[in-house]
Amino acid sequence: MLEAWEQLQRIRREEAALMELPVAQLTSLMANINRDSKKAPQPFSLQDFTLFRRELGNEDDAFPPLAALVALALRHEGKLPAVLIGVWPSVLAAAGKATHPPKLRALISDDGEVALLAPTQEGKHFRGLLAVSTYPVNGMVRLRDVDRPLISYSAELSPSNHFSYVASGELVTVRGS
């Protein structure tokens, strides 16, 4: 019973950390705009304005290096899902650990709101880093291979109580091609 309560508290802390990210981004942006570079030579970071994220520990190790490498490439191409900006420091930290690019870089929805980075195929389904800027209606979405746009998959996302999120190791169920 105590373990279940601790698990619930951990989930609530993680939800609070996700909810505070947009405010922390805006606050750090405003602080850096108004910062006197002579008095404070180091720019403010997102972590300077978060309360709950610090309790989660070091998330740099949790971000998959191959997904980070793909995120950098997608940003360069202008196809990066907006939700990944909130975890950009983790992306940068993990990208240096990648040794080679993945065979399949990413599957992205037509509107760019859902992306599965560095997916690996498990049977007819895919597992990878799931970045959801806007959760689709009924969890159904059409995902296209970023490098071969004629290849597409009708996919079903796991149910979520979050409007937007980033999750590593998520299994995306393919309903047909």
Secondary structure, DSSP 8 states (H G I E B T S, - for coil): -HHHHHHHHHHHHHHHHHHHHHHHHHHHHHHHHS--TTT--S---GGGG-SSGGGG---GGGS-HHHHHHHHHHHHHT---GGGGGGHHHHHHHHTT--S--SS-EEEETTSSEEEEEEEEETTEEEEEEEESS--GGGEEEEEESS-TT-EEEEE----S-SSEEEEEEEEEEEE-
